[in-house]
Amino acid sequence: MTEPLLQLDGLSVSYRTRRGPVPAVVDVSLRLNRGESLGLVGESGCGKSTIAFAIMRWLAGRGQIVGGRVLFEGRDMAGISREELRRIRGKRIAMVFQEAMSALNPCLTIGAQLTEVLKFHENVVGPGAERRAKDMLAEVRIPDPDRVFRAFPHEISGGQQQRVVIAMALLANPALLLLDEPTTGLDVTVEASVVRLIAEISRRFGTSLLYISHNLALISRVCERIAVMYAGEIVEEGPTRRILTAPIHPYTRGLIRCLPESGADKIARPLSPIPGQIPAPWERAAGCFFQPRCGYARDGLCDASHPPLIGYGKGSTVRCLRASEIEPGRIDAVAGEAPPAADGVAVSVDRLSKDYRLTPPGLRGLLPFADPLRIRANDHLTFNAASGRTLAIVGESGCGKSTFARVLTGLERATGGRIEVAGTDLAQLSVIDRSREQLRALQMVFQNPDETLNPSYRVGRQIARVASRLLGLGRRERAQRVRDLFAEIRLPAGIADRKPRHLSGGQKQRIAIARAFVGNPEIVVADEPVSALDVSVRAAVTQLLMEIQRAHGTTLILISHDLALVRYVADTVVVMYLGQVMEVGTTSQVFSAPHHPYTEALLAAQPKLEDDRGLHAPVEGETPSPLDPPQGCPFHTRCPRKVGTICEISRPSEQVTPAGHRMACHIPMDELVRAQERATT
């Protein structure tokens, strides 16, 4: 066999703490050949990023390799001098981080940072360095490379920042590219573009990839093999399709069951979260680390001895004492509970508009003579949310989803139109002008629970304060309400005495949900409530929202760019682009042909476990600036189905089917059906 590019032999990494050495990575062995791509998946805290930092020898001062070796191109990285290591980093091994801005200097132009790589690693300067840097920007499909070359990081979009970081990593043509959650926080369309770009570059340049993520569907688009980590060790490894279609280890099976299945909803195939959470290194169980959370665990066996990593099949390994007894494949789920029938309209939105006015920086001293620029964040939105059901609003960042949520909850005032709730128009009614009953009836769950929770107070006290303000409960009644809510969100009552910093991300999001449901609201707005959570925590929080909704008959307005989640939970879907409604319909209507070309592009970008690449037409280009939106159809600058000049000059009228499916497009619905059916054959 040829020598692998990267080989980990029994790698173990520990961190020195007051508790003593804490093992973060335990006896990990991996092999990555030249030009190969390997996905490293698992929940947060399982040791994925620690492996990447150990390969680069970027461990923090308290971290150290306590066992095994990291061999790169046949050389032990532990024996390489600091000066030689500096030459290897960026030249032979490059890394793309989760946050692009953590790798970019905000004080230097993009061009200065790119040419610095060439100067240090290849001693190329001047026009030659500039030309190569601009060529690489073009390679990563950044429009107008000359402008981006001169720009500062804050002057380009998040997707462009991530592409710049990839360009920087590839400039010196490294043999190995480490990617640590490189698309977290990006829009689904930008994420798809970046993932496609990474795969193409790997094939073109023969670059080996180690892709770190907790998103199995995303990994399936890039990697040939997958290694699943749990509690610092590899529990299963093998070819991507085999891992996704016939997993053996109960943890791998659990991760897959946490993902919404393509074409299924909350009734046909409920999510099944993995019970419990990943243990801290000093709390790992005796025997199999996964045994306390495993439905296959057998007393006297799984808690008695630690399982070794054994081979099975062709090129696959698994760490499970009962592997020979478990039939490969996914576990079927029982059918879920259908929600009660919708009874009326909870929220009626009629031609709602929201404008922001900005004064250009150069004219601020001329006020009041300067003419401010107008940004229309919401442009004549019209739709209804049925009582007791889930309405999802989807679209890329900047499409106006969160602006609508702020207007609905009273954090912003509308410029025009109406939002009618319980017979009252709330469009112009600020949160400070709303009655206690109106505040109680309409609550919000934010994307980041830290925006909701005060770090200085215990979480139980914060929930009790809301019960006092919204319900007027006395001390004893408040305490009982807090206990009831903690039972409902399935957290131990003792957590009420902790401060937010002592809780995990999933626990904090559950507390934020409890805070929103204190007053039994009729309507809850959830703005990306699970986007930052691990796949297992995400499934648990999603199921919790569904259960509370069923128990209280709450109307849920979900804002998300995750179409798999939307298809799973939503009853009605609103698709927005540049502040306008492109499509409205039931979930089955929106997710099956005909759908708006923009919806089609979003569906194409959504990663799935099933290999359906090429099923829908992709979307190219950047979202236009809201300061200068296109005339006519706002999507015509990126639309793969543009029919001609009419799309550029005329705003499309809305088409409505007898079943209530609405779409703003110049292409007749029957023609869209034929075009989208041809695309799938």
C-alpha positions as CSV (number, residue, x, y, z in Angstrom):
1,M,0.0,0.0,0.0
2,T,1.1,3.5,-0.7
3,E,2.1,5.7,2.3
4,P,-0.9,7.8,3.6
5,L,-0.7,11.5,3.5
6,L,-1.9,11.7,7.1
7,Q,-1.9,9.0,9.7
8,L,-3.0,9.1,13.4
9,D,-1.7,6.2,15.4
10,G,-3.4,5.9,18.8
11,L,-3.6,9.6,19.3
12,S,-4.5,10.7,22.8
13,V,-4.8,14.4,23.9
14,S,-5.3,15.7,27.4
15,Y,-5.7,19.1,29.0
16,R,-4.3,20.0,32.4
17,T,-6.9,21.2,34.8
18,R,-7.5,21.6,38.6
19,R,-9.2,18.2,38.4
20,G,-6.0,16.7,36.9
21,P,-5.5,15.6,33.3
22,V,-8.7,15.6,31.4
23,P,-8.7,13.3,28.3
24,A,-10.2,15.0,25.3
25,V,-9.1,12.5,22.6
26,V,-8.6,8.8,23.4
27,D,-6.6,6.4,21.3
28,V,-7.7,7.7,17.9
29,S,-6.3,6.0,14.8
30,L,-7.1,7.4,11.3
31,R,-5.7,7.2,7.8
32,L,-6.1,9.7,5.1
33,N,-4.7,9.1,1.6
34,R,-3.7,11.6,-1.0
35,G,-6.7,13.2,-2.7
36,E,-9.1,11.5,-0.3
37,S,-11.9,13.2,1.8
38,L,-12.8,12.2,5.3
39,G,-15.7,13.5,7.4
40,L,-15.3,13.7,11.2
41,V,-18.8,13.9,12.8
42,G,-20.2,13.9,16.3
43,E,-21.8,16.1,18.9
44,S,-20.0,19.2,20.4
45,G,-17.4,18.1,23.0
46,C,-16.6,14.8,21.4
47,G,-13.0,15.9,20.4
48,K,-13.3,16.7,16.7
49,S,-11.7,20.1,16.8
50,T,-9.0,18.9,19.2
51,I,-7.9,16.4,16.6
52,A,-7.5,19.2,14.0
53,F,-5.5,21.4,16.4
54,A,-3.3,18.4,17.4
55,I,-2.6,17.8,13.7
56,M,-1.5,21.5,13.3
57,R,0.2,21.5,16.8
58,W,-2.0,24.4,17.8
59,L,-3.1,22.9,21.1
60,A,-3.5,25.5,23.9
61,G,-0.9,25.8,26.6
62,R,-2.6,23.3,28.8
63,G,-3.2,20.8,26.0
64,Q,-0.7,18.1,25.1
65,I,-0.4,14.9,23.2
66,V,0.0,12.2,25.8
67,G,0.0,9.2,23.5
68,G,0.3,8.1,19.9
69,R,1.6,9.9,16.9
70,V,0.6,12.3,14.2
71,L,2.4,11.4,10.9
72,F,2.2,13.8,8.0
73,E,3.9,12.7,4.8
74,G,5.6,10.1,6.8
75,R,7.1,12.5,9.4
76,D,6.2,12.6,13.1
77,M,4.8,16.2,13.7
78,A,6.1,16.0,17.3
79,G,9.7,16.0,16.0
80,I,9.5,19.0,13.7
81,S,11.1,22.3,14.8
82,R,9.1,25.4,15.3
83,E,10.6,27.1,12.3
84,E,9.8,24.2,10.0
85,L,6.3,23.9,11.5
86,R,5.7,27.5,10.5
87,R,6.6,26.6,6.9
88,I,4.3,23.6,6.9
89,R,1.3,25.5,8.2
90,G,-0.3,27.2,5.3
91,K,2.0,25.6,2.8
92,R,1.5,21.9,3.2
93,I,-1.4,21.9,5.7
94,A,-4.0,24.7,5.8
95,M,-7.1,25.2,7.9
96,V,-10.5,26.8,7.4
97,F,-12.1,27.9,10.6
98,Q,-15.8,28.0,11.6
99,E,-15.9,31.8,11.8
100,A,-14.3,33.5,8.7
101,M,-13.7,36.7,10.6
102,S,-11.5,34.8,13.2
103,A,-9.0,34.2,10.3
104,L,-9.2,37.7,8.7
105,N,-7.5,40.8,10.0
106,P,-10.1,43.6,10.0
107,C,-7.4,46.2,9.6
108,L,-5.9,44.9,6.4
109,T,-7.5,44.6,2.9
110,I,-8.3,41.2,1.5
111,G,-5.5,41.7,-1.1
112,A,-2.9,42.4,1.6
113,Q,-3.8,39.3,3.5
114,L,-3.8,37.1,0.4
115,T,-0.4,38.3,-0.9
116,E,1.1,37.9,2.5
117,V,0.6,34.1,2.2
118,L,2.5,34.1,-1.1
119,K,5.3,36.3,0.2
120,F,5.9,34.1,3.3
121,H,5.6,30.7,1.7
122,E,6.8,31.2,-1.8
123,N,8.7,34.5,-1.7
124,V,6.4,35.9,-4.5
125,V,5.7,39.7,-4.3
126,G,4.5,42.6,-6.4
127,P,2.3,42.2,-9.5
128,G,2.9,38.4,-9.6
129,A,1.5,38.0,-6.1
130,E,-1.5,40.3,-6.9
131,R,-2.3,38.4,-10.1
132,R,-2.2,35.0,-8.4
133,A,-4.3,36.3,-5.5
134,K,-7.0,37.7,-7.9
135,D,-6.9,34.4,-9.9
136,M,-7.6,32.5,-6.8
137,L,-10.5,34.8,-5.9
138,A,-11.9,34.0,-9.3
139,E,-11.3,30.3,-8.7
140,V,-13.5,30.4,-5.6
141,R,-16.2,32.2,-7.7
142,I,-16.1,35.6,-6.0
143,P,-17.7,38.1,-8.4
144,D,-15.6,41.2,-9.2
145,P,-12.2,39.9,-7.8
146,D,-10.6,43.3,-8.3
147,R,-13.1,45.0,-6.0
148,V,-12.9,42.3,-3.3
149,F,-9.1,42.4,-3.5
150,R,-9.2,46.1,-2.5
151,A,-11.9,45.7,0.1
152,F,-11.7,45.2,3.8
153,P,-13.3,42.1,5.4
154,H,-16.3,44.0,6.8
155,E,-17.1,45.3,3.3
156,I,-18.0,41.9,1.9
157,S,-20.8,39.4,2.7
158,G,-20.4,36.4,5.1
159,G,-20.4,34.0,2.1
160,Q,-17.7,36.0,0.4
161,Q,-15.6,36.1,3.6
162,Q,-15.8,32.3,3.8
163,R,-14.7,32.0,0.2
164,V,-11.8,34.4,0.9
165,V,-10.6,32.2,3.8
166,I,-10.8,29.2,1.5
167,A,-8.8,31.1,-1.2
168,M,-6.2,32.0,1.4
169,A,-5.9,28.4,2.5
170,L,-5.5,27.2,-1.1
171,L,-3.1,29.8,-2.4
172,A,0.0,27.8,-1.6
173,N,-1.6,24.6,-2.9
174,P,-1.6,22.6,0.3
175,A,-1.7,18.8,0.3
176,L,-4.1,18.7,3.3
177,L,-7.0,21.0,4.0
178,L,-8.6,20.9,7.5
179,L,-12.2,22.4,7.6
180,D,-13.7,23.0,11.0
181,E,-17.5,23.6,10.5
182,P,-16.7,26.0,7.6
183,T,-20.4,26.7,6.7
184,T,-22.0,27.2,10.2
185,G,-24.1,30.3,10.2
186,L,-24.3,30.6,6.4
187,D,-27.4,30.7,4.3
188,V,-28.4,27.4,2.8
189,T,-27.7,28.7,-0.7
190,V,-24.3,30.0,0.3
191,E,-23.6,26.8,2.2
192,A,-24.3,24.7,-0.8
193,S,-22.1,26.9,-3.0
194,V,-19.2,26.7,-0.5
195,V,-19.6,22.9,-0.2
196,R,-19.7,22.5,-3.9
197,L,-16.7,24.7,-4.3
198,I,-14.7,22.7,-1.7
199,A,-15.5,19.4,-3.5
200,E,-14.5,20.8,-6.9
201,I,-11.2,22.2,-5.6
202,S,-10.4,18.9,-3.9
203,R,-10.9,17.1,-7.2
204,R,-9.0,19.7,-9.3
205,F,-5.9,20.1,-7.1
206,G,-5.8,16.6,-5.5
207,T,-6.2,18.2,-2.1
208,S,-7.0,15.8,0.8
209,L,-9.8,17.0,3.1
210,L,-10.5,16.4,6.7
211,Y,-14.0,17.9,7.1
212,I,-15.3,18.4,10.7
213,S,-19.0,18.8,11.3
214,H,-22.0,17.6,13.2
215,N,-24.1,17.7,10.0
216,L,-24.2,14.2,8.4
217,A,-26.3,15.4,5.4
218,L,-23.7,18.1,4.7
219,I,-20.8,15.6,5.0
220,S,-22.5,13.3,2.6
221,R,-22.0,15.8,-0.2
222,V,-18.3,16.1,0.2
223,C,-16.7,13.1,1.8
224,E,-15.9,9.6,0.6
225,R,-15.5,8.2,4.2
226,I,-17.0,9.1,7.6
227,A,-15.6,8.7,11.0
228,V,-18.1,9.1,13.9
229,M,-16.7,10.3,17.2
230,Y,-18.2,10.0,20.7
231,A,-16.6,11.1,24.0
232,G,-13.2,11.4,22.5
233,E,-13.0,8.2,20.5
234,I,-13.9,6.8,17.1
235,V,-17.0,4.6,17.4
236,E,-17.6,3.8,13.7
237,E,-15.8,4.5,10.5
238,G,-16.5,3.5,6.9
239,P,-17.6,4.5,3.4
240,T,-20.1,7.4,3.4
241,R,-22.9,5.6,1.7
242,R,-22.5,2.6,4.0
243,I,-22.5,4.7,7.2
244,L,-25.6,6.6,6.1
245,T,-27.7,3.7,4.8
246,A,-26.6,0.8,7.1
247,P,-25.1,2.1,10.3
248,I,-24.1,-0.4,13.0
249,H,-23.2,1.6,16.1
250,P,-26.2,2.7,18.2
251,Y,-24.8,6.3,18.4
252,T,-24.5,6.6,14.6
253,R,-28.1,5.3,14.3
254,G,-29.2,7.8,16.9
255,L,-27.6,10.7,15.0
256,I,-29.4,9.7,11.8
257,R,-32.7,9.4,13.6
258,C,-32.3,13.0,14.8
259,L,-32.4,14.2,11.2
260,P,-35.8,14.9,9.5
261,E,-36.2,12.3,6.8
262,S,-36.7,13.6,3.2
263,G,-40.4,13.7,2.4
264,A,-41.6,12.9,5.9
265,D,-43.2,15.1,8.4
266,K,-43.8,15.3,12.2
267,I,-46.7,12.8,11.9
268,A,-45.2,10.2,9.5
269,R,-41.8,10.1,11.1
270,P,-41.2,11.9,14.4
271,L,-37.7,12.8,15.4
272,S,-36.1,10.6,18.0
273,P,-33.5,12.5,20.1
274,I,-30.7,10.6,21.7
275,P,-31.5,10.5,25.4
276,G,-29.2,12.3,27.8
277,Q,-26.2,14.3,26.7
278,I,-22.5,13.7,26.0
279,P,-20.7,13.2,29.3
280,A,-17.9,15.4,30.6
281,P,-14.5,13.6,30.3
282,W,-14.4,13.1,34.1
283,E,-18.0,11.6,34.0
284,R,-17.5,8.9,31.4
285,A,-19.1,5.6,32.2
286,A,-17.1,2.5,33.0
287,G,-17.1,0.1,30.1
288,C,-18.6,1.6,26.9
289,F,-18.8,5.4,27.1
290,F,-22.1,5.4,25.2
291,Q,-23.7,2.8,27.5
292,P,-25.8,5.2,29.7
293,R,-27.6,6.6,26.5
294,C,-27.8,3.4,24.5
295,G,-31.0,1.5,23.9
296,Y,-29.0,-1.7,23.1
297,A,-26.9,-1.7,26.3
298,R,-26.8,-5.0,28.3
299,D,-26.1,-5.0,32.0
300,G,-23.1,-7.0,32.9
301,L,-21.6,-6.7,29.4
302,C,-21.6,-3.1,28.2
303,D,-20.8,-1.6,31.6
304,A,-18.1,-4.2,32.4
305,S,-15.5,-3.8,29.7
306,H,-14.5,-1.1,27.2
307,P,-15.2,-2.2,23.6
308,P,-12.3,-2.3,21.2
309,L,-12.5,-1.0,17.6
310,I,-13.1,-4.0,15.4
311,G,-13.2,-4.4,11.6
312,Y,-16.2,-5.6,9.7
313,G,-17.2,-5.6,6.0
314,K,-14.8,-3.9,3.6
315,G,-13.0,-0.9,5.0
316,S,-15.3,-0.4,8.0
317,T,-14.8,-0.5,11.8
318,V,-17.1,-0.2,14.8
319,R,-16.6,0.0,18.6
320,C,-19.5,-2.0,20.0
321,L,-19.6,-5.2,22.0
322,R,-23.0,-6.1,20.5
323,A,-22.1,-5.2,16.9
324,S,-22.7,-8.7,15.6
325,E,-26.2,-8.8,17.1
326,I,-27.4,-5.5,15.6
327,E,-28.8,-5.6,12.1
328,P,-27.4,-2.8,9.9
329,G,-29.8,-0.1,8.9
330,R,-32.0,2.6,10.4
331,I,-34.6,2.1,13.0
332,D,-38.2,2.6,12.0
333,A,-40.1,5.2,14.1
334,V,-43.7,5.0,15.2
335,A,-46.2,7.4,13.8
336,G,-46.6,10.7,15.6
337,E,-49.7,12.4,16.9
338,A,-51.7,14.7,14.6
339,P,-52.3,18.2,15.7
340,P,-55.9,19.3,16.4
341,A,-57.8,20.8,13.5
342,A,-57.1,24.5,12.8
343,D,-59.8,26.8,14.3
344,G,-59.7,30.3,12.7
345,V,-56.9,32.7,12.0
346,A,-54.5,33.7,14.7
347,V,-52.5,36.3,12.8
348,S,-53.6,38.1,9.7
349,V,-51.0,40.1,7.7
350,D,-52.3,42.5,5.1
351,R,-49.9,44.5,2.8
352,L,-47.4,45.0,5.6
353,S,-44.4,47.2,4.8
354,K,-41.4,48.2,6.9
355,D,-38.9,50.8,5.7
356,Y,-35.6,51.9,7.2
357,R,-34.0,55.2,6.4
358,L,-30.3,55.5,6.3
359,T,-28.2,58.6,5.8
360,P,-25.0,58.1,3.8
361,P,-21.9,58.6,6.0
362,G,-20.6,61.6,3.9
363,L,-23.9,63.4,4.3
364,R,-24.5,63.0,8.0
365,G,-23.2,66.5,8.8
366,L,-25.6,68.1,6.4
367,L,-28.8,67.0,8.2
368,P,-31.6,68.0,7.9
369,F,-30.8,68.7,4.2
370,A,-29.5,65.3,3.3
371,D,-31.9,62.9,1.7
372,P,-31.8,59.6,3.5
373,L,-31.7,56.3,1.7
374,R,-34.7,54.1,2.0
375,I,-34.4,50.3,2.5
376,R,-37.7,48.4,2.2
377,A,-37.2,45.4,4.5
378,N,-40.8,44.2,4.2
379,D,-42.7,45.0,1.0
380,H,-46.5,44.5,1.1
381,L,-46.5,41.1,2.9
382,T,-49.8,39.3,2.9
383,F,-50.5,35.9,4.5
384,N,-52.4,34.3,7.4
385,A,-51.3,32.1,10.3
386,A,-53.9,29.5,11.3
387,S,-54.7,29.0,15.0
388,G,-52.9,26.2,16.7
389,R,-50.7,25.4,13.6
390,T,-47.2,26.2,12.5
391,L,-46.4,28.8,9.9
392,A,-42.8,28.8,8.6
393,I,-41.2,31.8,7.0
394,V,-38.1,30.9,4.9
395,G,-35.5,32.7,2.8
396,E,-31.9,33.8,2.8
397,S,-30.4,36.3,5.2
398,G,-31.6,39.8,4.5
399,C,-35.0,38.7,3.0
400,G,-36.9,40.4,5.8
401,K,-37.9,37.4,8.0
402,S,-36.6,38.7,11.3
403,T,-37.8,42.3,10.5
404,F,-41.4,40.9,10.2
405,A,-40.9,39.1,13.6
406,R,-39.7,42.4,15.2
407,V,-42.8,44.2,13.9
408,L,-45.1,41.5,15.0
409,T,-43.7,41.5,18.5
410,G,-43.7,45.2,18.8
411,L,-39.9,45.7,18.7
412,E,-40.4,47.8,15.5
413,R,-43.3,49.8,14.1
414,A,-44.6,49.1,10.6
415,T,-44.4,51.7,7.9
416,G,-47.7,50.6,6.3
417,G,-50.2,47.8,6.3
418,R,-51.8,45.8,9.1
419,I,-51.1,42.9,11.4
420,E,-54.3,41.8,13.0
421,V,-54.3,39.6,16.2
422,A,-57.4,39.0,18.2
423,G,-59.2,41.8,16.3
424,T,-56.5,44.4,17.1
425,D,-54.1,45.9,14.6
426,L,-50.6,45.6,16.1
427,A,-48.6,47.0,13.2
428,Q,-48.2,50.4,14.7
429,L,-48.4,49.3,18.4
430,S,-44.9,49.3,20.0
431,V,-44.2,46.8,22.7
432,I,-44.1,49.5,25.4
433,D,-47.7,50.5,24.4
434,R,-49.1,47.0,24.5
435,S,-51.3,45.8,27.3
436,R,-50.2,43.0,29.7
437,E,-52.7,40.7,28.0
438,Q,-51.3,41.5,24.6
439,L,-47.7,40.8,25.8
440,R,-48.8,37.6,27.5
441,A,-50.5,36.4,24.3
442,L,-47.5,37.0,22.0
443,Q,-44.0,35.8,22.9
444,M,-40.7,35.1,21.1
445,V,-38.0,32.5,21.3
446,F,-34.7,34.0,20.0
447,Q,-31.9,32.2,18.0
448,N,-29.4,32.9,20.8
449,P,-30.8,32.2,24.3
450,D,-28.1,34.5,25.8
451,E,-30.1,37.4,24.3
452,T,-33.0,36.4,26.5
453,L,-31.3,35.3,29.7
454,N,-29.7,37.6,32.2
455,P,-26.2,36.2,33.1
456,S,-26.4,37.7,36.6
457,Y,-29.5,35.9,37.8
458,R,-30.5,32.3,38.4
459,V,-32.7,30.9,35.6
460,G,-35.6,30.0,38.0
461,R,-35.7,33.6,39.2
462,Q,-35.9,34.9,35.6
463,I,-38.8,32.7,34.8
464,A,-40.6,33.6,38.0
465,R,-40.2,37.3,37.2
466,V,-42.0,36.8,33.9
467,A,-44.8,34.9,35.7
468,S,-45.1,37.9,38.1
469,R,-45.1,40.5,35.3
470,L,-47.5,38.7,32.9
471,L,-49.7,36.7,35.2
472,G,-49.5,38.7,38.4
473,L,-48.9,35.5,40.4
474,G,-47.9,35.6,44.1
475,R,-44.7,34.1,45.4
476,R,-46.1,30.6,46.1
477,E,-47.9,30.5,42.8
478,R,-44.8,31.6,40.9
479,A,-42.7,28.9,42.5
480,Q,-45.3,26.3,41.5
481,R,-45.4,27.6,37.9
482,V,-41.6,27.4,37.6
483,R,-41.7,23.7,38.8
484,D,-44.5,22.9,36.4
485,L,-42.5,24.5,33.5
486,F,-39.3,22.6,34.3
487,A,-41.2,19.4,34.3
488,E,-42.7,20.3,30.9
489,I,-39.3,21.1,29.3
490,R,-37.9,18.0,30.9
491,L,-35.1,19.6,33.0
492,P,-34.4,18.7,36.7
493,A,-35.9,21.2,39.1
494,G,-32.4,21.8,40.6
495,I,-31.3,23.6,37.4
496,A,-33.6,26.5,38.5
497,D,-30.9,27.5,41.0
498,R,-28.2,27.8,38.3
499,K,-27.0,30.8,36.3
500,P,-27.0,30.6,32.5
501,R,-23.2,30.2,32.3
502,H,-23.6,26.9,34.1
503,L,-25.9,25.4,31.5
504,S,-25.3,23.8,28.1
505,G,-26.5,25.3,24.9
506,G,-29.5,22.9,24.8
507,Q,-30.4,23.6,28.4
508,K,-30.3,27.4,27.9
509,Q,-32.5,27.1,24.8
510,R,-35.0,25.0,26.8
511,I,-35.0,27.7,29.5
512,A,-35.7,30.3,26.8
513,I,-38.6,28.3,25.6
514,A,-40.0,28.0,29.1
515,R,-39.7,31.7,29.5
516,A,-41.7,32.3,26.3
517,F,-44.4,29.8,27.5
518,V,-44.7,31.1,31.1
519,G,-48.0,32.9,30.3
520,N,-49.5,30.2,28.1
521,P,-49.3,32.5,25.0
522,E,-51.6,32.0,22.0
523,I,-48.8,32.9,19.6
524,V,-45.0,32.2,19.8
525,V,-42.5,33.5,17.3
526,A,-39.4,31.2,17.1
527,D,-36.5,32.9,15.2
528,E,-34.0,30.2,14.2
529,P,-34.5,28.5,17.6
530,V,-32.3,25.4,16.9
531,S,-29.8,26.6,14.3
532,A,-26.8,26.7,16.6
533,L,-27.5,23.4,18.4
534,D,-26.0,19.9,17.9
535,V,-28.1,17.5,15.9
536,S,-29.3,15.5,18.9
537,V,-30.1,18.6,21.0
538,R,-31.7,20.2,18.0
539,A,-34.1,17.2,17.7
540,A,-34.9,17.3,21.4
541,V,-35.7,21.0,21.3
542,T,-37.8,20.6,18.2
543,Q,-39.8,17.8,19.7
544,L,-40.3,19.9,22.8
545,L,-41.7,22.8,20.8
546,M,-44.1,20.5,19.1
547,E,-45.3,18.8,22.3
548,I,-45.9,22.2,24.0
549,Q,-47.7,23.4,21.0
550,R,-50.0,20.4,21.0
551,A,-50.6,20.6,24.7
552,H,-51.5,24.3,24.7
553,G,-52.9,24.8,21.2
554,T,-50.3,27.5,20.5
555,T,-49.8,29.1,17.1
556,L,-46.1,28.8,16.2
557,I,-44.4,31.2,13.7
558,L,-41.1,29.6,12.8
559,I,-38.4,31.6,11.1
560,S,-35.7,29.5,9.5
561,H,-33.5,28.8,6.5
562,D,-33.4,25.1,7.2
563,L,-35.9,23.6,4.8
564,A,-35.6,20.1,6.2
565,L,-36.7,21.4,9.6
566,V,-39.5,23.5,8.0
567,R,-40.8,20.5,6.0
568,Y,-40.9,18.5,9.2
569,V,-42.7,20.9,11.5
570,A,-44.6,23.4,9.4
571,D,-48.2,23.3,8.2
572,T,-48.0,26.4,6.0
573,V,-44.9,27.9,4.4
574,V,-44.1,31.5,3.3
575,V,-41.1,32.0,1.0
576,M,-39.5,35.5,1.1
577,Y,-36.9,37.1,-1.1
578,L,-35.6,40.7,-0.8
579,G,-38.6,41.7,1.5
580,Q,-41.3,40.3,-0.8
581,V,-43.4,37.1,-0.7
582,M,-42.5,34.8,-3.5
583,E,-44.7,31.8,-2.5
584,V,-47.3,30.8,0.1
585,G,-48.9,27.4,0.5
586,T,-49.3,24.3,2.6
587,T,-46.1,22.4,3.2
588,S,-47.0,19.8,0.6
589,Q,-47.8,22.5,-2.0
590,V,-44.5,24.4,-1.5
591,F,-42.3,21.3,-1.4
592,S,-43.7,19.6,-4.5
593,A,-43.9,21.0,-8.1
594,P,-44.9,23.5,-9.1
595,H,-42.9,25.8,-6.9
596,H,-41.4,29.2,-7.4
597,P,-37.9,29.2,-9.1
598,Y,-36.5,30.7,-5.9
599,T,-38.1,27.9,-3.8
600,E,-36.6,25.4,-6.3
601,A,-33.2,26.9,-5.7
602,L,-33.5,26.7,-1.9
603,L,-34.6,23.0,-2.3
604,A,-31.5,22.3,-4.5
605,A,-29.2,23.9,-1.9
606,Q,-30.6,21.9,1.1
607,P,-28.2,19.0,2.0
608,K,-29.9,15.6,2.3
609,L,-28.8,12.2,3.3
610,E,-30.3,10.9,0.1
611,D,-28.1,11.5,-2.9
612,D,-30.3,13.7,-5.0
613,R,-27.7,16.2,-6.3
614,G,-28.9,17.8,-9.5
615,L,-32.5,17.2,-8.8
616,H,-33.3,21.0,-8.9
617,A,-31.8,23.9,-10.7
618,P,-29.0,25.6,-8.6
619,V,-29.0,29.3,-7.8
620,E,-25.9,31.3,-8.7
621,G,-24.7,34.8,-7.9
622,E,-25.1,37.1,-4.8
623,T,-28.3,38.5,-3.4
624,P,-28.8,42.1,-4.7
625,S,-28.3,44.9,-2.2
626,P,-31.6,46.1,-0.6
627,L,-30.3,49.6,-1.2
628,D,-30.6,49.0,-5.0
629,P,-33.1,46.2,-5.5
630,P,-33.8,45.0,-9.1
631,Q,-36.8,46.3,-11.0
632,G,-39.5,43.8,-12.0
633,C,-39.2,40.4,-10.3
634,P,-36.6,40.8,-7.5
635,F,-35.3,37.3,-8.3
636,H,-34.7,37.8,-12.0
637,T,-30.9,38.5,-11.6
638,R,-30.3,35.0,-10.3
639,C,-33.2,33.1,-11.7
640,P,-32.3,30.0,-13.9
641,R,-35.8,30.1,-15.4
642,K,-35.9,33.8,-16.4
643,V,-38.3,34.1,-19.4
644,G,-37.2,37.5,-20.8
645,T,-37.4,41.2,-20.5
646,I,-40.8,41.0,-18.7
647,C,-39.0,39.6,-15.7
648,E,-36.7,42.7,-15.6
649,I,-39.3,45.4,-16.0
650,S,-42.6,44.1,-14.6
651,R,-43.3,42.9,-11.1
652,P,-45.1,39.6,-11.4
653,S,-48.7,39.4,-10.4
654,E,-49.8,36.7,-7.9
655,Q,-51.1,33.4,-9.3
656,V,-53.5,31.5,-7.0
657,T,-54.7,27.9,-7.4
658,P,-58.2,26.8,-6.3
659,A,-56.4,25.0,-3.3
660,G,-55.0,28.4,-2.2
661,H,-51.4,27.9,-3.4
662,R,-50.0,31.4,-4.2
663,M,-47.0,32.3,-6.3
664,A,-45.6,35.6,-7.6
665,C,-44.0,34.5,-10.9
666,H,-44.4,35.4,-14.6
667,I,-44.2,31.7,-15.6
668,P,-47.6,30.1,-15.5
669,M,-48.0,27.3,-13.0
670,D,-48.6,24.6,-15.6
671,E,-45.4,25.5,-17.4
672,L,-43.5,25.4,-14.1
673,V,-44.8,21.9,-13.5
674,R,-43.6,20.7,-16.9
675,A,-40.2,22.4,-16.5
676,Q,-39.6,21.0,-13.0
677,E,-40.7,17.5,-14.0
678,R,-38.3,17.5,-16.9
679,A,-35.5,18.6,-14.5
680,T,-36.1,15.4,-12.4
681,T,-36.0,13.0,-15.3
